[in-house]
Structures are given as structure tokens and as C-alpha cells.
Amino acid sequence: MLVVVDPVARSTDGESVRIARDVLRAGSPGMKLSLPEGPDAVARALARRGGRRPVLVGNDRALLRAVRLLHHERALERTALSVVPVGNGPSIALARSLGLPLDAVSAARTVLRGTARALDLLVDDEDEVVLGGLRLERGAAPAAPAPPAAAATSPSGTVPLPPPWRRLCHSLARTVLAGGARAAGGPHQAADGPGAAPLPHRLRVVADETLLTGPDRPVTELAVRTEQGTGWAEVVVQPAHAGVPARARARTVTVAAPGGEGFRYRPDTQPPSAPVPARTWTLSPGAWHLVLPAD
């Protein structure tokens, strides 16, 4: 086997990397260890694996890069990928959802004794892959303008007000400006922050040949998830006005924004995409193989 240790894993949790390496070496004396210095070097190490079985030590981003590389090589279906997740909770959330053990010893033992299982993924019209799912990126309202920084003055503009009056004027100015921004933004505009409601999007969402929503029915949430082992993707669309979500199971999902306005989405645990006017995802059943714990 070829064990490729992502550099982020080494800097984040060197102890877990050492434990995994020792367990793998004890169970596979002929293993080859690769310690690349960056994402490009990781890709080169995996591309030069030859006949060795690839084992990746790293977080979700490293896993996604490895799957993309194998997909673009057209080697994904015939390659069983093993993964030892290393990172904090959010950085290995995808690994957890796929059923991988999260502690170094159990994960390394799974590499040695586990079973390769065929998993589904989504492929978009740009030939990029999504392993677990994607969701619509929430909108953000423009921030209210800040009150003027200059010191407040009396109505005549000549005599500076005392400090208590200056504070009162600044507070009133902030209140008036914030109220004006909310009125201009409309009923769905809210400042982006903890607990703030997402802004509505006007989208056309088609699951296979079924129209789930159109531009005349704004939505606040959209999620597409692989239902592993079923050969289907689940689509959930939440209308803006607290209605019942529209749900469907499909193999192809197309999302389009009217007038080319564009929308952003977040695939797996990755950062949001750039705005796109439309995107289509197609489910590819059993497209890749991951070594998971044996039953």
C-alpha cells in the first residue's frame, strides 16, 4: 500500500499521524510512506501510486481532492480508497457521515481489515464531484450604514455637545439608519448574523422531469444529498413563506436562477461556490469505492 499523509494532518495532529503510521506499518510491512509538502505534491504522489493501494491520512478536504483526482484520471471505479481521518470535528464531518472510524487506531485497522464498498456520488456539468451532498448558500442583506464618525454638534453647528448628548445623538442616528435600511430591504431582508433568517432565492428546481419550484415561488433552503445504497439523490426545497418543504428522489437535479442572476451553493464541507446561473448534478451510482469497517 501507499500511505500518503496530507501536510495539514501532520501540522494539526502529529500524534494521530504517528499512531496510524505505526499500526499500518505493523500490519503491512511492505507499505510505502509519502510525506508531501502541499496539495499539488499529494496529487503527484497519488498519481504515481502504480499498483499500490492508496491510503490517505487527512481531513475531508484531502479526501475530496483525492476523489476528484481519481475521477479525473477515470480511475475512480477501479480504485479502492482507504482513509484515516485526522482533524477536528468540523474538518472530518464528511468522513464521519460516510461511516469511517475517527480515532487513529480504529481507522488504521479498518484500512488493514475493512471491506471496499461501492458508494454513490454526484457529478455536475463541469465534471466536478460531490460525495455527500450540497446546499444552497444563504443570502446576506447589505449592512446598515454606520453613523458619521465626526463629533456631534449643536443644531447651529457651532458648539460641541456635552458627551452624554453626543452619545444620545449617535444612538438615535444608528436607530434611524438601521430602520431605514430594513424598510428599503423589504420584509425578507435581515442582517446576516447568528439567528438571522436566510434571504429568499428565486430559482427553478427540476428533479428528473418534475418541477419542484419556479421563480414565482421564492425559497430559503435547497439541499441535495446522496442516499447511499439506494441509487437516488434526495432533494429538499424549503419555500420562503414557511410552507411544507417540497421533497423528491431523483437521479438528475437542475437548478437555475432567472435572468442569469446566479446563485451560490456549498458542496460537501467545501467553501461556497462562485455565483453560477445554472447547474445540473447527476447521480452516479457505485462510482467510487471506500474501505469501511467490515460487518
TORMI-246981 format. One record per residue: x, y, z of N, C-alpha, C in turn. Coordinates in Angstrom, 1 decimal. Example, Ala and Ser with C-alpha at 12.3 -4.5 7.8 and 13.67 -1.06 7.14 Angstrom:
<atoms>
> 13.2_-5.7_7.8_12.3_-4.5_7.8_13.2_-3.3_7.8
> 12.8_-2.2_7.1_13.7_-1.1_7.1_12.9_0.0_7.9
</atoms>
This chain:
<atoms>
> 0.8_-1.2_0.0_0.0_0.0_0.0_0.9_1.2_0.0
> 0.3_2.3_-0.5_1.0_3.6_-0.5_0.2_4.5_0.5
> 0.9_4.9_1.6_0.3_5.8_2.6_0.7_7.2_2.3
> -0.2_8.1_2.0_0.0_9.5_1.7_-0.5_10.3_2.8
> 0.4_11.0_3.5_0.0_11.8_4.7_-0.2_13.3_4.3
> -1.4_13.8_4.3_-1.6_15.2_4.0_-0.8_16.1_4.9
> -0.2_17.2_4.4_0.6_18.0_5.3_-0.2_18.7_6.4
> -1.5_19.0_6.1_-2.4_19.6_7.2_-2.5_18.6_8.3
> -2.7_17.4_8.1_-2.8_16.4_9.1_-1.5_16.4_10.0
> -0.4_16.4_9.4_0.9_16.4_10.2_0.9_17.7_11.1
> 0.5_18.8_10.6_0.6_20.0_11.4_-0.6_20.1_12.5
> -1.7_19.4_12.2_-2.8_19.5_13.1_-2.7_18.5_14.2
> -2.4_17.3_13.9_-2.4_16.2_14.9_-1.3_15.2_14.6
> -0.1_15.6_14.8_1.1_14.7_14.5_1.0_13.4_15.3
> 0.5_13.4_16.5_0.4_12.2_17.3_-0.5_11.1_16.6
> -1.7_11.6_16.1_-2.5_10.6_15.4_-1.9_10.1_14.2
> -1.2_11.0_13.5_-0.5_10.5_12.3_0.5_9.4_12.6
> 1.3_9.7_13.7_2.3_8.7_14.1_1.7_7.4_14.5
> 0.6_7.4_15.2_-0.1_6.2_15.6_-0.6_5.4_14.4
> -1.3_6.1_13.5_-1.8_5.4_12.3_-0.6_4.8_11.5
> 0.5_5.6_11.3_1.6_5.1_10.6_2.2_3.8_11.2
> 2.3_3.7_12.6_2.8_2.6_13.2_1.9_1.4_13.1
> 0.6_1.6_13.2_-0.3_0.5_13.1_-0.3_-0.1_11.6
> -0.3_0.8_10.6_-0.2_0.4_9.3_1.1_-0.4_8.9
> 2.2_0.2_9.4_3.4_-0.5_9.2_3.5_-1.9_9.8
> 3.0_-2.0_11.0_3.0_-3.3_11.6_2.1_-4.3_10.9
> 1.0_-3.8_10.3_0.1_-4.8_9.6_0.5_-5.0_8.1
> 1.3_-4.1_7.6_1.7_-4.2_6.2_3.2_-3.8_6.0
> 4.1_-4.7_6.3_5.5_-4.4_6.3_6.0_-3.8_5.0
> 5.4_-4.0_3.9_5.9_-3.5_2.6_5.3_-2.2_2.3
> 4.7_-1.5_3.2_4.0_-0.2_2.9_5.0_0.8_2.5
> 4.6_1.7_1.6_5.5_2.9_1.3_4.8_4.1_1.8
> 5.6_5.0_2.5_5.1_6.2_3.2_5.5_7.4_2.3
> 4.6_8.3_2.1_4.8_9.5_1.4_4.4_10.7_2.2
> 5.3_11.7_2.4_5.1_12.9_3.2_5.1_14.1_2.3
> 4.2_14.4_1.4_4.2_15.5_0.5_4.1_16.8_1.3
> 4.5_17.9_0.7_4.6_19.2_1.4_3.4_20.1_1.0
> 2.5_19.7_0.1_1.4_20.6_-0.3_0.4_19.8_-1.1
> -0.8_20.4_-1.4_-1.8_19.7_-2.2_-1.3_19.2_-3.5
> -0.5_20.0_-4.2_0.0_19.5_-5.5_0.9_18.3_-5.4
> 1.7_18.3_-4.3_2.6_17.2_-4.1_1.8_15.9_-3.7
> 0.7_16.1_-3.0_-0.2_15.0_-2.6_-0.8_14.4_-3.9
> -1.2_15.3_-4.8_-1.8_14.8_-6.1_-0.8_14.0_-6.9
> 0.5_14.5_-6.9_1.5_13.8_-7.7_1.8_12.5_-7.0
> 1.8_12.4_-5.7_2.1_11.1_-5.0_1.0_10.1_-5.4
> -0.2_10.5_-5.3_-1.3_9.6_-5.7_-1.3_9.2_-7.1
> -0.9_10.1_-8.0_-0.9_9.8_-9.4_0.2_8.8_-9.7
> 1.3_8.8_-8.9_2.4_7.8_-9.2_2.3_6.6_-8.3
> 1.1_6.2_-7.9_1.0_5.1_-6.9_1.3_3.7_-7.6
> 1.2_3.7_-8.9_1.4_2.4_-9.6_0.4_1.4_-9.2
> 0.8_0.2_-8.8_-0.1_-0.9_-8.4_-0.4_-0.9_-6.9
> 0.1_0.1_-6.2_-0.1_0.1_-4.8_-1.5_0.6_-4.4
> -2.1_0.1_-3.3_-3.4_0.6_-2.9_-3.2_1.9_-2.1
> -4.0_3.0_-2.5_-3.8_4.3_-1.9_-4.5_4.4_-0.6
> -3.7_4.9_0.4_-4.2_5.2_1.7_-4.0_6.6_2.0
> -5.0_7.4_2.3_-4.9_8.8_2.6_-5.1_9.1_4.1
> -4.1_9.8_4.6_-4.2_10.3_6.0_-4.5_11.8_6.0
> -5.7_12.2_6.4_-6.0_13.6_6.3_-7.5_13.9_6.6
> -7.9_15.2_6.3_-9.2_15.6_6.6_-10.1_15.5_5.4
> -11.3_16.1_5.5_-12.3_16.0_4.5_-11.8_16.6_3.2
> -11.1_17.8_3.3_-10.6_18.4_2.1_-9.6_17.5_1.3
> -8.8_16.9_2.1_-7.8_16.0_1.4_-8.6_14.8_0.8
> -9.6_14.3_1.4_-10.4_13.2_0.9_-11.1_13.7_-0.5
> -11.7_14.8_-0.4_-12.3_15.3_-1.7_-11.3_15.5_-2.8
> -10.1_16.1_-2.5_-9.1_16.3_-3.5_-8.7_14.9_-4.1
> -8.6_13.9_-3.3_-8.1_12.6_-3.7_-9.2_12.0_-4.7
> -10.5_12.1_-4.3_-11.6_11.5_-5.1_-11.6_12.3_-6.4
> -11.5_13.6_-6.4_-11.5_14.4_-7.6_-10.4_13.9_-8.6
> -9.2_13.7_-8.0_-8.1_13.3_-8.8_-8.3_12.0_-9.5
> -8.8_11.0_-8.7_-9.1_9.7_-9.3_-10.2_9.8_-10.3
> -11.2_10.6_-10.0_-12.3_10.8_-11.0_-11.8_11.4_-12.3
> -10.9_12.4_-12.2_-10.4_13.0_-13.5_-9.4_12.1_-14.2
> -8.8_11.2_-13.4_-8.0_10.1_-14.1_-8.8_9.0_-14.7
> -10.1_9.0_-14.4_-11.0_7.9_-14.8_-10.6_6.6_-14.2
> -10.1_6.7_-13.0_-9.6_5.5_-12.2_-10.4_5.3_-11.0
> -11.5_6.1_-10.8_-12.3_6.0_-9.5_-12.9_4.7_-9.3
> -13.6_4.2_-10.4_-14.4_3.0_-10.2_-13.5_1.7_-9.9
> -12.3_1.7_-10.4_-11.4_0.6_-10.2_-10.4_0.7_-9.0
> -10.5_1.8_-8.3_-9.6_2.1_-7.2_-10.3_2.1_-5.8
> -9.9_1.2_-4.9_-10.5_1.2_-3.6_-9.6_2.2_-2.7
> -10.2_3.3_-2.2_-9.5_4.3_-1.5_-9.7_4.0_0.0
> -8.6_4.0_0.8_-8.6_3.9_2.2_-8.3_5.3_2.8
> -9.0_5.6_3.9_-8.8_6.9_4.6_-8.6_6.8_6.1
> -7.6_7.4_6.6_-7.5_7.6_8.1_-7.8_9.1_8.4
> -9.0_9.4_8.9_-9.4_10.8_9.1_-8.5_11.4_10.2
> -8.0_12.6_10.0_-7.2_13.3_11.0_-7.6_14.8_10.9
> -8.1_15.3_12.0_-8.5_16.7_12.1_-9.5_16.9_13.2
> -10.0_18.1_13.4_-11.0_18.4_14.4_-12.4_18.0_13.9
> -13.4_18.2_14.7_-14.8_17.8_14.4_-15.3_18.2_13.0
> -15.4_19.6_12.8_-15.9_20.0_11.5_-15.1_19.6_10.3
> -13.8_19.4_10.5_-13.0_19.1_9.3_-13.0_17.7_8.9
> -13.7_16.8_9.7_-13.8_15.4_9.4_-15.3_15.0_9.5
> -16.2_16.0_9.3_-17.6_15.7_9.4_-18.1_14.8_8.2
> -17.5_15.0_7.0_-17.9_14.1_5.9_-17.4_12.7_6.1
> -16.2_12.6_6.6_-15.7_11.2_6.9_-16.6_10.5_7.9
> -17.1_11.2_8.9_-18.0_10.6_9.9_-19.3_10.2_9.2
> -19.8_11.0_8.3_-21.1_10.7_7.7_-20.9_9.5_6.7
> -19.7_9.3_6.2_-19.5_8.1_5.3_-19.3_6.8_6.1
> -19.2_6.9_7.4_-19.0_5.7_8.2_-17.6_5.3_8.6
> -16.7_6.2_8.4_-15.3_6.0_8.7_-15.1_6.1_10.2
> -14.3_5.3_10.9_-13.9_5.5_12.3_-13.0_6.7_12.4
> -13.2_7.5_13.5_-12.5_8.7_13.6_-11.2_8.7_14.5
> -11.0_7.6_15.3_-9.8_7.5_16.0_-8.7_6.8_15.2
> -7.5_7.2_15.4_-6.4_6.7_14.6_-6.3_5.2_14.5
> -6.4_4.6_15.7_-6.2_3.1_15.7_-7.3_2.4_15.0
> -8.5_2.7_15.3_-9.6_2.0_14.6_-9.6_2.3_13.1
> -9.3_3.5_12.7_-9.2_3.8_11.3_-8.1_3.1_10.6
> -7.0_3.0_11.2_-5.8_2.2_10.6_-6.2_0.7_10.5
> -6.8_0.2_11.5_-7.2_-1.2_11.5_-8.3_-1.4_10.4
> -9.1_-0.4_10.1_-10.1_-0.6_9.1_-9.4_-0.6_7.7
> -8.3_0.2_7.5_-7.5_0.1_6.3_-7.0_-1.3_6.1
> -6.6_-2.0_7.2_-6.0_-3.3_7.1_-7.0_-4.4_6.9
> -8.2_-4.3_7.6_-9.1_-5.4_7.7_-10.5_-5.1_7.1
> -10.7_-3.9_6.6_-12.0_-3.4_6.2_-12.4_-4.0_4.8
> -13.6_-3.6_4.4_-14.1_-4.0_3.1_-14.4_-2.8_2.2
> -14.0_-3.0_0.9_-14.3_-1.9_0.0_-15.7_-1.9_-0.4
> -16.4_-0.8_-0.3_-17.8_-0.7_-0.6_-18.1_0.4_-1.7
> -18.9_0.0_-2.6_-19.3_1.0_-3.7_-20.2_2.0_-3.1
> -19.9_3.3_-3.4_-20.7_4.4_-2.9_-21.1_5.3_-4.1
> -22.2_6.0_-3.9_-22.7_6.9_-5.0_-22.0_8.3_-4.8
> -22.0_9.1_-5.9_-21.6_10.5_-5.8_-22.4_11.2_-6.9
> -22.4_12.6_-6.7_-23.0_13.5_-7.7_-21.9_14.1_-8.6
> -22.2_14.1_-9.9_-21.2_14.7_-10.8_-22.0_15.9_-11.5
> -21.4_17.1_-11.5_-22.1_18.2_-12.1_-21.7_18.4_-13.6
> -22.2_19.4_-14.2_-22.0_19.6_-15.6_-20.6_20.2_-15.9
> -19.8_20.5_-14.8_-18.4_20.9_-15.0_-17.5_19.7_-14.7
> -18.0_18.5_-14.5_-17.3_17.3_-14.2_-16.7_17.4_-12.8
> -17.3_18.1_-11.9_-16.8_18.1_-10.5_-17.7_17.2_-9.7
> -17.2_16.6_-8.6_-17.9_15.6_-7.8_-18.3_16.2_-6.5
> -19.4_15.6_-6.0_-19.9_15.9_-4.6_-20.2_14.5_-4.0
> -19.6_14.3_-2.8_-19.7_13.0_-2.2_-20.9_12.8_-1.3
> -21.1_13.8_-0.4_-22.3_13.6_0.5_-23.5_14.4_0.1
> -23.3_15.7_-0.3_-24.4_16.5_-0.7_-24.0_17.9_-0.8
> -25.0_18.8_-1.1_-24.8_20.2_-1.3_-26.0_20.9_-0.8
> -25.8_22.2_-0.5_-26.9_23.0_-0.1_-26.8_24.5_-0.6
> -27.9_25.1_-0.8_-27.9_26.5_-1.2_-27.2_27.4_-0.2
> -26.3_28.3_-0.7_-25.7_29.2_0.2_-26.6_30.3_0.6
> -26.8_30.6_1.8_-27.8_31.6_2.2_-27.4_33.0_1.8
> -28.4_33.9_1.5_-28.1_35.2_1.1_-27.8_36.1_2.3
> -27.2_37.3_2.1_-26.9_38.2_3.1_-27.4_39.6_2.8
> -28.0_40.3_3.7_-28.5_41.6_3.4_-27.4_42.6_3.5
> -27.4_43.7_2.8_-26.4_44.7_3.0_-26.4_45.3_4.4
> -25.3_45.6_4.9_-25.2_46.1_6.3_-25.7_47.5_6.3
> -26.3_47.9_7.4_-26.8_49.3_7.6_-25.6_50.2_7.7
> -25.7_51.4_7.0_-24.6_52.3_7.1_-24.3_52.8_8.5
> -23.0_53.0_8.8_-22.6_53.4_10.1_-22.9_54.9_10.2
> -23.2_55.4_11.5_-23.4_56.8_11.7_-22.1_57.6_11.4
> -22.2_58.9_11.1_-21.0_59.6_10.8_-20.0_59.6_12.0
> -18.7_59.6_11.7_-17.7_59.4_12.7_-17.4_60.8_13.4
> -17.8_61.9_12.7_-17.5_63.2_13.3_-18.2_63.4_14.6
> -17.7_64.3_15.5_-18.4_64.6_16.7_-19.7_65.3_16.5
> -20.7_65.0_17.3_-22.0_65.6_17.1_-21.9_67.1_17.6
> -22.7_68.0_16.9_-22.7_69.4_17.3_-24.1_69.8_17.7
> -24.2_71.0_18.1_-25.5_71.6_18.4_-26.2_71.9_17.1
> -27.5_72.2_17.2_-28.2_72.5_15.9_-27.6_73.6_15.1
> -27.0_74.5_15.8_-26.4_75.6_15.0_-25.1_75.2_14.3
> -24.5_74.0_14.7_-23.3_73.5_14.1_-22.1_74.2_14.6
> -22.2_74.9_15.7_-21.0_75.7_16.2_-20.5_75.2_17.5
> -21.4_74.8_18.4_-20.9_74.5_19.8_-21.0_73.0_19.9
> -19.9_72.3_20.3_-19.9_70.8_20.5_-20.8_70.5_21.7
> -21.6_69.4_21.5_-22.5_69.0_22.6_-21.7_68.3_23.7
> -22.2_68.3_24.9_-21.5_67.5_26.0_-21.6_66.0_25.7
> -20.7_65.2_26.3_-20.6_63.8_26.0_-21.9_63.1_26.1
> -22.7_63.3_27.2_-24.0_62.5_27.3_-24.9_62.7_26.1
> -25.0_64.0_25.6_-25.8_64.4_24.5_-25.2_63.8_23.2
> -23.9_63.7_23.1_-23.3_63.1_21.9_-23.6_61.7_21.8
> -23.6_60.9_22.9_-23.9_59.5_22.9_-25.4_59.3_22.5
> -26.3_60.2_23.1_-27.7_60.0_22.7_-27.9_60.3_21.2
> -27.3_61.3_20.7_-27.4_61.6_19.2_-26.9_60.4_18.4
> -25.8_59.9_18.8_-25.2_58.7_18.0_-26.2_57.5_18.1
> -26.7_57.3_19.2_-27.7_56.1_19.4_-28.9_56.3_18.5
> -29.5_57.6_18.5_-30.6_57.9_17.7_-30.3_57.7_16.2
> -29.1_58.2_15.8_-28.7_58.1_14.4_-28.6_56.6_14.0
> -28.0_55.8_14.8_-27.9_54.4_14.5_-29.3_53.7_14.3
> -30.2_54.1_15.2_-31.6_53.5_15.2_-32.3_53.9_13.9
> -32.2_55.2_13.6_-32.9_55.7_12.4_-32.3_55.1_11.1
> -31.0_55.0_11.0_-30.4_54.4_9.8_-30.7_53.0_9.7
> -30.6_52.2_10.8_-30.9_50.8_10.7_-32.4_50.6_10.3
> -33.3_51.4_10.8_-34.7_51.2_10.5_-34.9_51.5_9.0
> -34.2_52.6_8.5_-34.3_52.9_7.0_-33.8_51.8_6.2
> -32.7_51.1_6.6_-32.1_50.0_5.8_-33.1_48.8_5.8
> -33.8_48.6_6.9_-34.7_47.4_6.9_-35.9_47.7_6.0
> -36.4_49.0_6.1_-37.5_49.3_5.2_-37.2_49.2_3.8
> -36.0_49.7_3.4_-35.6_49.6_2.0_-35.4_48.2_1.5
> -35.0_47.3_2.5_-34.7_45.9_2.1_-35.9_45.1_1.9
> -37.1_45.4_2.5_-38.2_44.6_2.3_-38.4_43.7_3.4
> -39.5_42.9_3.5_-39.8_42.1_4.6_-38.9_40.9_4.8
> -38.1_40.5_3.8_-37.3_39.3_4.0_-35.8_39.7_4.2
> -35.5_41.0_4.2_-34.1_41.4_4.3_-33.8_41.5_5.8
> -32.7_40.8_6.2_-32.3_40.8_7.6_-30.8_40.8_7.6
> -30.2_41.4_8.6_-28.7_41.5_8.7_-28.2_40.0_8.9
> -27.1_39.7_8.2_-26.6_38.4_8.3_-25.9_38.2_9.6
> -26.2_37.2_10.4_-25.6_37.0_11.7_-26.3_35.8_12.4
> -25.8_35.5_13.6_-26.4_34.3_14.3_-27.9_34.5_14.5
> -28.7_33.5_14.0_-30.1_33.5_14.2_-30.8_34.3_13.1
> -30.1_35.0_12.2_-30.8_35.7_11.1_-31.4_34.8_10.1
> -32.6_35.1_9.6_-33.2_34.3_8.6_-32.5_34.4_7.2
> -32.4_33.3_6.5_-31.8_33.4_5.2_-32.7_34.2_4.2
> -32.0_34.8_3.3_-32.8_35.6_2.3_-33.4_34.7_1.2
> -34.5_35.0_0.7_-35.1_34.1_-0.3_-34.4_34.2_-1.7
> -34.4_33.0_-2.4_-33.8_32.9_-3.7_-35.0_32.6_-4.6
> -34.9_33.1_-5.8_-35.9_32.8_-6.9_-35.2_31.8_-7.8
> -35.5_30.6_-7.8_-34.8_29.5_-8.5_-35.9_28.6_-9.2
> -35.4_28.0_-10.3_-36.1_26.9_-10.9_-35.4_25.6_-10.6
> -36.1_24.7_-9.9_-35.5_23.5_-9.5_-36.3_22.3_-10.1
> -35.6_21.5_-10.9_-36.2_20.4_-11.6_-35.5_19.1_-11.1
> -36.3_18.1_-10.6_-35.8_16.8_-10.2_-36.2_15.8_-11.2
> -35.3_15.2_-11.9_-35.6_14.5_-13.1_-36.5_15.3_-14.0
> -37.7_15.0_-14.2_-38.6_15.8_-15.1_-39.7_16.5_-14.3
> -39.5_16.6_-13.0_-40.5_17.2_-12.1_-40.1_18.5_-11.6
> -40.9_19.6_-11.9_-40.6_20.9_-11.4_-41.0_21.0_-10.0
> -40.0_21.2_-9.1_-40.3_21.4_-7.7_-40.6_22.8_-7.3
> -40.0_23.8_-7.9_-40.3_25.2_-7.6_-39.9_26.0_-8.8
> -40.5_27.2_-8.9_-40.2_28.1_-10.0_-39.8_29.5_-9.5
> -39.4_30.4_-10.3_-39.0_31.7_-9.9_-40.2_32.5_-9.2
> -41.4_32.1_-9.4_-42.6_32.8_-8.8_-42.8_32.3_-7.3
> -42.0_31.3_-6.9_-42.1_30.8_-5.5_-40.7_30.8_-4.9
> -40.4_31.9_-4.2_-39.0_32.0_-3.7_-38.8_31.0_-2.6
> -37.5_30.6_-2.5_-37.1_29.5_-1.5_-36.0_30.1_-0.6
> -35.9_29.5_0.6_-34.9_29.9_1.5_-33.8_28.8_1.7
> -34.2_27.5_1.4_-33.3_26.4_1.5_-33.4_25.5_0.4
> -32.3_24.9_0.0_-32.3_23.8_-1.0_-31.1_22.9_-0.6
> -31.4_21.6_-0.6_-30.4_20.6_-0.2_-30.6_19.4_-1.2
> -29.4_18.9_-1.6_-29.4_17.7_-2.5_-28.4_16.8_-1.8
> -28.8_15.6_-1.4_-28.0_14.6_-0.7_-28.0_13.3_-1.4
> -26.9_12.6_-1.4_-26.8_11.2_-1.9_-27.4_10.3_-0.8
> -28.3_9.4_-1.2_-28.8_8.4_-0.3_-28.1_7.1_-0.6
> -27.0_6.9_0.1_-26.1_5.8_-0.2_-26.8_4.5_-0.2
> -26.5_3.7_-1.2_-27.1_2.4_-1.3_-28.4_2.3_-2.0
> -29.0_3.4_-2.3_-30.4_3.4_-2.9_-30.4_3.7_-4.4
> -29.3_4.4_-4.9_-29.2_4.8_-6.3_-30.0_6.0_-6.5
> -30.3_6.8_-5.5_-31.1_8.0_-5.6_-30.4_9.2_-4.9
> -30.8_10.4_-5.3_-30.4_11.6_-4.5_-31.7_12.1_-3.9
> -31.7_12.6_-2.7_-32.8_13.3_-2.1_-32.7_14.8_-2.3
> -33.8_15.4_-2.7_-33.9_16.9_-3.0_-34.9_17.4_-2.0
> -34.5_18.5_-1.3_-35.4_19.1_-0.4_-35.4_20.6_-0.7
> -36.6_21.2_-0.9_-36.7_22.7_-1.2_-37.7_23.3_-0.2
> -37.2_24.3_0.6_-38.0_25.0_1.6_-38.5_26.3_1.0
> -39.8_26.4_0.9_-40.4_27.7_0.4_-40.1_28.8_1.4
> -40.1_30.1_0.9_-39.8_31.2_1.8_-40.8_31.5_2.8
> -42.1_31.1_2.6_-43.2_31.5_3.5_-43.6_30.4_4.3
> -42.7_29.7_5.0_-43.0_28.7_6.0_-44.0_27.6_5.5
> -43.9_27.2_4.3_-44.8_26.2_3.8_-44.1_24.8_4.0
> -44.8_23.8_3.5_-44.3_22.4_3.6_-43.2_22.3_2.6
> -42.0_21.7_3.0_-40.9_21.6_2.0_-41.3_20.6_0.9
> -40.9_20.9_-0.3_-41.0_20.0_-1.4_-39.9_19.0_-1.4
> -40.2_17.7_-1.5_-39.2_16.7_-1.4_-39.4_15.8_-2.7
> -38.2_15.3_-3.1_-38.2_14.3_-4.3_-37.0_13.5_-4.2
> -37.1_12.3_-4.9_-35.9_11.5_-5.1_-35.7_11.5_-6.6
> -34.4_11.7_-7.0_-34.1_11.9_-8.4_-32.7_11.4_-8.7
> -32.4_11.2_-10.0_-31.1_10.9_-10.4_-30.4_12.1_-11.1
> -31.2_13.1_-11.5_-30.7_14.3_-12.1_-31.4_15.5_-11.5
> -30.7_16.5_-11.0_-31.2_17.7_-10.4_-30.6_18.9_-11.1
> -31.5_19.8_-11.6_-31.1_21.0_-12.3_-31.6_22.2_-11.5
> -30.7_23.2_-11.2_-31.1_24.4_-10.5_-30.7_25.6_-11.4
> -31.6_26.5_-11.6_-31.3_27.7_-12.5_-31.9_28.9_-11.8
> -31.1_30.1_-11.9_-31.6_31.3_-11.5_-32.2_32.1_-12.6
> -33.3_32.9_-12.4_-33.9_33.6_-13.6_-33.0_34.8_-14.0
> -32.9_35.1_-15.2_-32.2_36.2_-15.7_-30.7_36.2_-15.5
> -30.2_35.0_-15.3_-28.7_34.9_-15.1_-28.2_35.5_-13.9
> -29.1_35.7_-12.9_-28.6_36.4_-11.6_-27.5_35.6_-10.9
> -27.6_34.3_-10.9_-26.6_33.5_-10.3_-27.0_33.1_-8.9
> -26.5_32.0_-8.4_-26.7_31.6_-7.0_-25.4_30.9_-6.6
> -25.2_30.8_-5.3_-24.1_30.1_-4.7_-24.5_28.8_-4.0
> -23.7_27.8_-4.0_-24.0_26.6_-3.3_-22.7_26.1_-2.6
> -22.9_25.3_-1.5_-21.8_24.8_-0.7_-21.8_23.3_-0.9
> -20.8_22.7_-1.7_-20.7_21.3_-1.9_-20.0_20.6_-0.7
> -20.5_19.6_-0.2_-19.9_18.8_1.0_-19.5_19.8_2.0
> -18.3_19.8_2.5_-17.8_20.7_3.5_-16.9_21.8_2.9
> -17.0_22.0_1.7_-16.2_23.0_1.0_-16.7_24.4_1.1
> -15.9_25.4_0.8_-16.4_26.8_0.8_-17.4_27.0_-0.3
> -18.2_28.1_-0.2_-19.2_28.3_-1.2_-18.6_28.5_-2.6
> -19.4_28.1_-3.6_-19.0_28.2_-5.0_-19.1_29.7_-5.4
> -18.5_30.0_-6.6_-18.7_31.3_-7.2_-20.2_31.3_-7.7
> -20.8_32.5_-7.9_-22.1_32.5_-8.4_-22.2_31.8_-9.8
> -23.2_31.0_-10.0_-23.5_30.3_-11.3_-24.9_30.6_-11.7
> -25.2_30.7_-13.0_-26.6_30.9_-13.4_-27.4_29.6_-13.4
> -26.7_28.5_-13.6_-27.4_27.2_-13.6_-26.4_26.1_-13.3
> -26.9_25.0_-12.8_-26.0_23.8_-12.6_-26.9_22.6_-12.6
> -26.4_21.5_-13.1_-27.0_20.2_-13.1_-26.1_19.2_-12.5
> -26.7_18.4_-11.6_-26.0_17.3_-10.9_-26.7_16.0_-11.3
> -25.8_15.0_-11.6_-26.3_13.7_-12.0_-25.8_12.7_-11.0
> -26.6_11.8_-10.5_-26.2_10.8_-9.5_-25.5_9.7_-10.3
> -24.3_9.3_-9.8_-23.5_8.2_-10.4_-23.5_7.1_-9.4
> -24.3_6.1_-9.5_-24.4_5.0_-8.5_-23.1_4.2_-8.5
> -22.6_3.8_-7.3_-21.5_2.9_-7.2_-20.2_3.4_-7.9
> -20.1_4.8_-8.0_-19.0_5.3_-8.8_-17.6_5.3_-8.1
> -17.6_5.1_-6.8_-16.3_5.0_-6.2_-16.3_4.0_-5.0
> -15.2_3.6_-4.6_-15.1_2.6_-3.5_-14.3_3.1_-2.4
> -14.8_2.9_-1.2_-14.2_3.4_0.1_-14.1_2.2_1.0
> -12.9_2.0_1.6_-12.7_0.9_2.5_-13.4_1.3_3.9
> -14.4_0.5_4.3_-15.1_0.8_5.5_-15.0_-0.4_6.4
> -15.4_-0.3_7.7_-15.3_-1.4_8.6_-16.2_-2.6_8.1
> -15.6_-3.8_8.3_-16.3_-5.0_7.9_-17.5_-5.2_8.8
> -18.6_-5.8_8.3_-19.7_-6.1_9.2_-19.4_-7.1_10.2
</atoms>
